[in-house]
Amino acid sequence: MVIGIGLIMVLLSSISLLQASEENLTAISKTQSSTSLAMAELGVSRYRELLNNNRVLAVNSLDNWVAVANQTCDAITNGTGADGWSNTNVWRPVTVDETAPTTPTDFNGDGDTIDVAVPIGNYRIVEYRYQNDNNVTDDDLVDVDGNYTDPGEDGIFDQTADAANPNGPRGILTVQGQAPGSDSIAQIQVTIPIGVNIDDLDTLDPGIWIHNETITNWGTINLQDSDSPPNRTGNIVLYRQAPGATGCDDLDTSALGGGGNTVTAPVPNVAIRDPRDLPPLITLPTDTTKINPLVENIPTELIIGKPSDKSTKIDSNGNEDTDGTKRYYYEVAGTLDIDAGERLITDGTARVIVYVNGNLDVDSGGAGDVTDITNSSNDATSRFLEIHVTGDVNISGSGTVNIKGLIHAPNGQVDITGGPTVNLIGSIWADSWSNTGTVNVTTSEYEHYSITPQRTPKPLTFAPTGWEQQEATN
């Protein structure tokens, strides 16, 4: 009897242990499944960030990414390689730093809080397909056989059709997540609306755009929020002949300073390299009677773009500009000198282009002096004044210079000496740069300047919709 009772107790204990073991396995499985799902969700976020930073990818399906040229910043030309973003076979690790939180945390449970790269999971892309049929009810999901429900989609961007239907184009993104040291895989598919519109296609927002990356002195540059919607912060853009190797942050803002110089901005990723050249100088109208001559030394205040100049309100071909806007043209035979306290301004209504056959020399004067190169209306943005310079741009003195417009010197250097304060609303584009002063930059409507070089389509993405958890196919 005692032996029998003992056997029953052993049996009951075994059953209890088995149940506890099953519960533990179930708990572990659920934890791994939750982690895998979290990694997949993180992967969606990371790939959406990639699409925003390299917006040309957003309007190309995954199988076209390798052939995409002129991506904005991330090096993806090795799309089929081990590090390529389009490689569907590569798991991308996700790590955390135990020392990063305010209260260091033991993420890996090893009894300390000193590990800086604790693996917490992986993610990888399965598919991205650009949809341009403008049918928002058709998400073109993958069926059980791995085929799209709308196989007729070509996944190729059509600027005319897609820009005319900003609510239609979208990307279908499929990402997998995996718990560390586990075979558990979660798969998520989302629809990412793409706001293809003319502004997004044409806007790079270069606050300072320099072709020659050998910068002798950056000085102090403060990038500020745009004065016109959407409130965009301009970039410091440097030309690069070939794609870089370190990704979207390959131009480190900390490296822009050197010698105590600083670059500040309210948002990250303000300094990028771009593979496109600066646009060339404009072509003046062939009919010289349509151009107003401009004196080389302006009086105390010179207002240009007055109604009396309407005869010059044409483009270089004697017609309206392609953007439907007429402009006034002025030409300076040699160097344009703007002395301390002087004002070169537009009337606040006209679109004005000044062509300088020489240097643009601006003297800011001494402390307390203010020199204006701007317009007479706060409502007139930087597109109302463009100064195109064949030579260099020299800003000297220790006063203040207010610029509201575009200064374009593709063959010259911007040389700021004496420590002035330059308040720029608009853009400065030049071949090279040297600055010992402070430049406060606010970008403003680049796409409305008379020079619009061919841009790579750069649509913005909106919050993903239609989250669908799927069964992983591998």
QUIWOPE-V181907 format. One record per residue. N is the residue number from 1. PHI is phi as a letter, one per 20 degrees, with the letter a starting at -180 (NA if undefined). PSI is psi in whole degrees, 0 to 359 (999 if undefined). Layout:
BEGIN
{{N,PHI,PSI} {N,PHI,PSI}}
END
This chain:
BEGIN
{{1,NA,317} {2,f,317} {3,f,319} {4,f,314} {5,f,321} {6,f,318} {7,f,320} {8,f,319} {9,f,319} {10,f,319} {11,f,314} {12,f,320} {13,f,318} {14,f,317} {15,f,317} {16,f,317} {17,f,320} {18,f,318} {19,f,318} {20,f,320} {21,f,317} {22,f,321} {23,f,321} {24,f,317} {25,f,320} {26,f,317} {27,f,316} {28,f,317} {29,f,318} {30,f,320} {31,f,315} {32,f,321} {33,f,318} {34,f,319} {35,f,317} {36,f,319} {37,f,320} {38,f,321} {39,f,322} {40,f,319} {41,f,320} {42,f,320} {43,f,321} {44,g,316} {45,f,317} {46,f,319} {47,f,330} {48,f,321} {49,f,319} {50,f,317} {51,f,323} {52,f,320} {53,f,334} {54,c,72} {55,f,342} {56,f,332} {57,f,330} {58,f,335} {59,d,24} {60,c,134} {61,f,161} {62,g,320} {63,f,353} {64,d,353} {65,f,323} {66,f,328} {67,e,356} {68,f,129} {69,d,159} {70,m,36} {71,f,151} {72,f,310} {73,b,321} {74,f,139} {75,e,104} {76,c,11} {77,f,343} {78,e,45} {79,g,335} {80,e,358} {81,e,182} {82,f,330} {83,d,1} {84,f,138} {85,f,338} {86,e,2} {87,f,114} {88,e,354} {89,e,354} {90,d,122} {91,e,130} {92,e,119} {93,f,149} {94,d,124} {95,c,159} {96,c,158} {97,d,115} {98,f,336} {99,e,352} {100,f,318} {101,f,158} {102,g,319} {103,d,105} {104,g,140} {105,c,139} {106,e,86} {107,f,329} {108,e,4} {109,m,31} {110,e,10} {111,n,1} {112,c,172} {113,c,45} {114,d,356} {115,f,136} {116,d,349} {117,c,66} {118,e,119} {119,f,131} {120,c,2} {121,q,184} {122,b,160} {123,b,161} {124,b,156} {125,e,144} {126,d,315} {127,a,146} {128,c,127} {129,c,123} {130,e,128} {131,d,128} {132,c,29} {133,e,359} {134,m,19} {135,d,98} {136,f,345} {137,e,349} {138,d,102} {139,e,358} {140,l,54} {141,f,162} {142,e,130} {143,e,185} {144,f,339} {145,e,5} {146,n,15} {147,d,149} {148,f,144} {149,f,344} {150,c,78} {151,f,351} {152,f,351} {153,f,134} {154,e,346} {155,m,28} {156,d,135} {157,f,133} {158,d,105} {159,g,317} {160,f,309} {161,f,316} {162,f,322} {163,f,335} {164,f,347} {165,c,72} {166,f,342} {167,e,356} {168,e,307} {169,g,143} {170,a,162} {171,d,138} {172,d,111} {173,d,130} {174,c,126} {175,c,145} {176,d,149} {177,c,153} {178,b,136} {179,f,150} {180,f,136} {181,m,31} {182,c,156} {183,e,1} {184,f,124} {185,c,132} {186,d,143} {187,c,131} {188,c,139} {189,c,133} {190,c,160} {191,d,125} {192,d,107} {193,f,140} {194,d,119} {195,e,74} {196,f,112} {197,b,167} {198,f,320} {199,f,315} {200,f,330} {201,f,325} {202,e,350} {203,e,119} {204,d,341} {205,l,54} {206,f,112} {207,f,313} {208,c,121} {209,c,110} {210,d,132} {211,e,317} {212,e,116} {213,f,357} {214,e,93} {215,e,124} {216,f,324} {217,a,115} {218,f,328} {219,m,206} {220,d,123} {221,c,125} {222,d,113} {223,e,127} {224,c,167} {225,f,146} {226,f,151} {227,e,2} {228,c,148} {229,f,155} {230,f,144} {231,f,93} {232,d,144} {233,e,127} {234,f,162} {235,d,156} {236,e,119} {237,d,127} {238,d,142} {239,f,144} {240,c,134} {241,f,327} {242,c,156} {243,g,142} {244,f,181} {245,d,356} {246,d,8} {247,n,197} {248,f,335} {249,d,33} {250,f,350} {251,d,100} {252,f,125} {253,f,332} {254,f,334} {255,e,347} {256,f,335} {257,f,267} {258,m,129} {259,m,30} {260,n,2} {261,f,156} {262,c,151} {263,c,121} {264,c,155} {265,a,155} {266,f,351} {267,c,156} {268,f,179} {269,l,45} {270,e,350} {271,d,116} {272,c,162} {273,d,143} {274,c,136} {275,e,7} {276,d,143} {277,f,160} {278,f,147} {279,f,149} {280,f,173} {281,f,151} {282,f,166} {283,d,122} {284,f,159} {285,g,142} {286,f,334} {287,e,104} {288,f,344} {289,f,349} {290,e,3} {291,d,131} {292,e,128} {293,f,145} {294,c,134} {295,f,151} {296,f,330} {297,d,108} {298,f,154} {299,f,187} {300,g,321} {301,b,128} {302,c,116} {303,e,125} {304,d,157} {305,n,25} {306,f,159} {307,g,332} {308,f,348} {309,e,16} {310,f,339} {311,f,341} {312,e,8} {313,e,70} {314,b,177} {315,e,187} {316,f,346} {317,d,7} {318,n,12} {319,c,176} {320,f,146} {321,f,161} {322,f,338} {323,e,10} {324,n,10} {325,d,133} {326,e,151} {327,c,154} {328,e,137} {329,d,136} {330,c,149} {331,c,137} {332,d,128} {333,f,327} {334,c,211} {335,f,137} {336,e,117} {337,d,126} {338,c,111} {339,e,170} {340,g,131} {341,n,353} {342,e,162} {343,c,120} {344,d,108} {345,c,156} {346,e,170} {347,f,0} {348,n,357} {349,c,320} {350,e,154} {351,e,123} {352,c,136} {353,c,127} {354,d,126} {355,d,117} {356,d,116} {357,e,65} {358,r,213} {359,e,159} {360,d,110} {361,d,121} {362,c,123} {363,d,116} {364,e,351} {365,m,206} {366,d,186} {367,g,130} {368,n,342} {369,f,145} {370,c,128} {371,d,132} {372,d,131} {373,c,88} {374,b,217} {375,b,170} {376,e,9} {377,c,133} {378,f,339} {379,f,340} {380,e,121} {381,e,187} {382,f,339} {383,f,350} {384,e,348} {385,b,122} {386,c,132} {387,d,114} {388,d,126} {389,c,128} {390,f,336} {391,d,228} {392,d,166} {393,d,116} {394,d,119} {395,d,121} {396,c,175} {397,n,185} {398,c,18} {399,e,211} {400,c,136} {401,c,124} {402,d,121} {403,c,128} {404,c,93} {405,r,193} {406,d,129} {407,d,118} {408,c,108} {409,c,75} {410,f,343} {411,d,4} {412,c,181} {413,d,143} {414,e,119} {415,c,107} {416,d,114} {417,c,156} {418,n,354} {419,m,36} {420,f,168} {421,d,121} {422,d,115} {423,e,106} {424,d,121} {425,d,105} {426,p,227} {427,b,152} {428,c,122} {429,d,130} {430,b,171} {431,f,320} {432,b,174} {433,b,136} {434,b,127} {435,b,130} {436,d,12} {437,d,203} {438,d,126} {439,d,118} {440,d,115} {441,d,128} {442,c,116} {443,f,159} {444,b,104} {445,l,59} {446,g,323} {447,f,349} {448,e,1} {449,f,161} {450,f,336} {451,d,115} {452,c,90} {453,f,158} {454,g,126} {455,d,151} {456,f,135} {457,g,133} {458,c,67} {459,f,152} {460,e,149} {461,d,153} {462,d,176} {463,g,133} {464,g,145} {465,c,174} {466,m,41} {467,f,125} {468,c,119} {469,e,127} {470,d,165} {471,f,127} {472,f,136} {473,e,347} {474,b,999}}
END
